[in-house]
Amino acid sequence: MSKQLSSAIARHVLPFTRRANNVAMPLISRMNKHQQASLQSDDFIKVPEQVVAKNSISPATTTATTNNSSSIASRVTKLPNGVRVATEDSQGHFASLGVYVDAGSRYEDETTRGVSHILDRLAFKSTKNRTSEAMMNDLEAAGGNVMCSSSRESIMYQSALLPQDLPQMLAIMADTIRNPAVTEEELEEQKVSAGHEIQEYWSKPEMILPELLHTVAYKDNTLGNPLLCPVENLETMTTENIKKYISTWYRPDRIVVSAVGADHDKVVDLTRKYFGDMKSLVPATGSGSGSEEASGSDSASKGGIFKSLFGKNASSSSSSGILKPDFNTLSRQPAKYTGGTLLIEDDTQPFTHLFVGFEGLSIHDDDIYALATLQLLMGGGSSFSAGGPGKGMYSRLFSNVLNHYNWIESCMSFNHCYSDSGLFGISGSCYPGYETMLLEVIVRELELTTRTGKGGIAQVELDRAKNQLRSSVLMNLESKMVQLEDLGRQVQVHGAKVPVEELCAKIEKVTKQDMVRVARRVFGGQVSSLTGGSGEVTIVGQGLTKNLQGAEKVLDKYGLGKNAKW
């Protein structure tokens, strides 16, 4: 059982940010049955030569993003109750369908922390209309691959399927979203499974340290809430906690239905059928939550770090009788970057792992294209890689770090981007005893990008990074599932899809001056002057970390941080 669970995690957990609960049936087994129908005039495939106008049933606001003849047009319709429908007509024998809910770990408080982690595991289980067996049978009848995953700012229900199965799949998604049974038996089963997953994360520093990086960078607020359910919350979570979270956050104005390879008007009609009568359930302000205090032992496991990071805030609010934040407070609460340091001394690790981060840019910032280019320019990876052109072998962290220091096991840049903040920096791992040198190497590489002269960014490497970024975007969008998520999340965040031509044009416009300016803005703590953050650096490490005490002095040496002067 545990071996199967580990295998499932290895297959479905996206590094650092995702957990997936997959139910799958190979599409190829249904291809012979439906291939002839899909090659003919199916209702959900729009052939360019035969675009037939559909009748509108009720008033709805529709916008279309039309690009040149070589691109795919996206359309967005807003139903009267606030549900948005977004589609792109990408031709092919397969389609993709998704429902995106503006929920996730950033909207949790001490009474609901960890709920989104368990909620994505309870997707496609029993509902008020289907038993778990009936749900499984309907999924198998519909075919395709289905999954649910949660992130910090979204809970995503997605499927790759044959176009003619789209109505049935949307009906299933609507049922699991609007009518989940959330039985005690299913909850207990997912608690056990989640417990194994949490152990898996804590056994791998490269998986848990990005979580701790967020927890330290945004202490006690929004993006600092852990994706993983803390062990003490896992023990006390009830079906009522989950139902309360669903009724609070699953509102029509926070839902986007997205489809690729399907007729827009048909998808709008189906969405109106399954989500059109959905109304917001306004919960009472504040809550006298009935969640019990964690009983049992507070083990000395590493999972207890989450408790120490959040325990003070939770206990103080409970003991003082302060009302828990309501929907209006949580939904409008901005991410507040705090920065800080967390060093976990662990002499059992073969390597010391280190993350150095600064407050980055939000998805709405105009400089986001320059920062994404900077990440590609810095690149990096592991000391052992198949490598080759196009895989980062000519990036700065490969050329300046991995090719020069044989005691460094890995070194790579990271860029986490959210609706109102972000995290940017470098992670690395080294053999024990080289921790201080690793920190200095990382800080030096960050500082080099802020220079205009020797050691600064050269035009040839900027051009290479821009080409890599453009090609990466375009190649990823060849996948309908990536195209689907990109469409759904952009509509959720921006309200519309940014055309890929516009995106590539903005990447092309990035100059060396932009790169230096953005690097100084991020590594000098200047982003926080607009967001109200601290401007401090965030440092998280695991291994032989005692030599990293006083790491801030290294930043001062290279002139980085909020005291930087340019």
TIMARVO-791998 format. One record per residue (C-alpha): residue in one letter; x, y, z. Coordinates in steps of 0.5 Angstrom, whole numbers, plus 500, padded with zeros to 3 digits. Example, Ala and Ser with C-alpha at 12.3 -4.5 7.8 and 13.67 -1.06 7.14 Angstrom:
% TIMARVO-791998
a525491516;s527498514;
END
This chain:
% TIMARVO-791998
m500500500;s505505502;k509503496;q503504491;l502511495;s510513494;s509511487;a503515486;i506521489;a512521485;r508521478;h503526480;v506531485;l509537481;p515539485;f514544490;t507546489;r502541487;r499535489;a494531485;n489526486;n488523479;v483518476;a485516469;m482512464;p487511457;l484515452;i486510447;s482505449;r476509447;m479512440;n476507436;k469508438;h469515437;q474517432;q469516426;a464521430;s470526432;l472526425;q465528423;s461534425;d461534432;d458539436;f464541440;i469541434;k468548430;v471547423;p473554420;e469553414;q463551418;v462556423;v455556425;a452562430;k448559436;n442562439;s444566446;i439563451;s440569456;p444575457;a451574458;t457579457;t462576452;t469579450;a474576445;t481576444;t482576436;n489576434;n492575427;s490569422;s496565425;s493565432;i488562436;a482567439;s480566446;r473568448;v470570455;t463570457;k461572464;l454569466;p449573470;n451570477;g459572476;v461565473;r466566467;v467562461;a473562457;t475558451;e480557445;d478553439;s484549438;q483544433;g484536434;h481530436;f482531443;a479537448;s481539455;l476542460;g477545467;v474549473;y478554477;v476556483;d479562486;a481559493;g487555496;s492556502;r493563502;y485564504;e486559510;d486562517;e488558523;t481554523;t482552516;r489551515;g490545511;v483544508;s485546501;h490540501;i485535503;l480538499;d483536493;r484529495;l476529496;a475531489;f471526485;k469522491;s462521493;t457527492;k449528494;n447525487;r453519486;t456514491;s463513490;e462507486;a457511481;m462517481;m468512479;n463508474;d461515471;l468517470;e470511466;a464512462;a466519460;g474517459;g479521459;n484523465;v481527471;m485531476;c484536482;s490540485;s491546489;s496551490;r496557494;e491561490;s487556486;i484550486;m484546479;y479541477;q482539470;s481533464;a483531458;l478528454;l474527447;p470533445;q463529445;d465527452;l465534455;p458535457;q458529461;m465531464;l462538466;a456535469;i461530473;m465536475;a459541477;d457535482;t464534485;i464542486;r457543488;n455537492;p461533495;a458529500;v465529504;t463523509;e467521515;e470515512;e473518506;l476524510;e479519514;e482515508;q485522506;k488523512;v492517512;s494518505;a496526506;g500523512;h504519508;e505525503;i507529508;q512524511;e515524503;y516531503;w519532509;s524526507;k526531501;p529537503;e529540495;m521539496;i520541503;l525547503;p521551498;e515550503;l519553509;l521559504;h514561503;t513560511;v518564513;a518570507;y510571509;k510569516;d503569519;n500571513;t497569506;l502566502;g506564508;n500559509;p503552508;l500548502;l501541506;c496540512;p500541518;v500535522;e496537528;n491540524;l490534520;e489530527;t483535528;m480536522;t473535521;t468534515;e465541518;n471544517;i471542510;k464544508;k465551511;y471552507;i467550501;s461554502;t465560504;w470560498;y466556492;r462562490;p460563482;d464570482;r470566484;i469560479;v472560471;v470554467;s475554461;a475549455;v480548449;g478545443;a471546444;d465551441;h464557446;d457557445;k456550447;v461551453;v457557455;d450553455;l453547459;t456552464;r449556465;k446549465;y450546471;f453553474;g448558472;d443557478;m449558483;k449563488;s453565494;l452563501;v454569505;p457566512;a457569518;t462574520;g467571525;s466564527;g466561534;s469555531;g468548534;s475545532;e478542538;e485543540;a490538538;s490533542;g495527543;s503528543;d506534539;s512529537;a519532535;s518530528;k520536523;g513537521;g512540528;i516546525;f510548522;k506548528;s512553531;l511558526;f504558526;g502556533;k504563537;n499567532;a493561533;s494560540;s494568542;s487569538;s484563541;s485565548;s484572547;g477571544;i478575538;l474573532;k476569526;p477573520;d471573515;f471572508;n471580506;t478580511;l481574508;s479575501;r482582501;q488581505;p494583501;a501579502;k506582506;y513580505;t517579512;g523576510;g527572515;t532566517;l530559518;l536554519;i535547520;e541543523;d541536521;d547532520;t544526517;q543530510;p549528505;f548535503;t547542506;h541545502;l540553502;f535558499;v536565499;g530569496;f528576496;e521579495;g519578487;l514581483;s507580482;i504577476;h501584474;d507588475;d510591468;d517588470;i515581470;y518579463;a524582465;l524578471;a522572468;t528573463;l533574468;q531567471;l532564465;l539568464;m541565471;g538558470;g542553473;g541546475;s545539478;s552538477;f550532473;s546533467;a545530460;g545538459;g546540452;p544547448;g537549450;k537545457;g541551461;m548549460;y550556458;s546559463;r550563468;l549559474;f552553470;s558557467;n560561473;v558556479;l557549477;n563548472;h568552477;y566548484;n566541484;w563541492;i557544489;e552539488;s546544485;c545551484;m539554480;s535560480;f527560482;n521565481;h515564484;c510569482;y503571485;s497576484;d500581489;s507579490;g513574489;l519570491;f526570487;g532568488;i537562488;s537555491;g544551492;s546545495;c554543497;y558538501;p558539508;g563544510;y562549504;e556552507;t559559508;m562559501;l556557498;l552563501;e558567498;v557564491;i550565491;v550572493;r556574489;e552571483;l546575485;e550582485;l553581478;t547582475;t546589478;r552591475;t553595468;g560594467;k565588468;g561582470;g555585468;i550582463;a552581456;q548582450;v549575447;e547572454;l541576454;d539575447;r540567449;a535568455;k530571451;n530566446;q529561451;l524564454;r520565448;s521558445;s519555452;v512559452;l511557445;m513549446;n509549453;l503551449;e503546444;s500542450;k492542451;m493541458;v498547459;q494551454;l488550458;e491552465;d494558462;l487560459;g483559466;r488562470;q489568466;v482569466;q482568473;v487573475;h487578469;g480577467;a482576460;k487572456;v494576454;p495574447;v501570446;e504575440;e503580445;l507576451;c513575446;a513582444;k514584451;i519579452;e523582446;k523589448;v527587454;t533591454;k540590458;q538597462;d531593464;m535587467;v540591471;r534596473;v529590475;a535586479;r537592483;r529593484;v529586487;f536585490;g536591493;g529590497;q526596493;v520592491;s517592498;s517600498;l511599494;t508593497;g509595505;g514589506;s520589510;g525589504;e529583508;v532577505;t529570506;i534565508;v532558509;g537552510;q538544512;g544540514;l550543517;t547550518;k551552524;n556556520;l551560516;q549564523;g550572521;a549570514;e546578513;k553580513;v555577507;l549581503;d552587506;k559585504;y556585497;g551591497;l545587497;g539588501;k534594503;n541597505;a543597498;k546603495;w546604487;
END
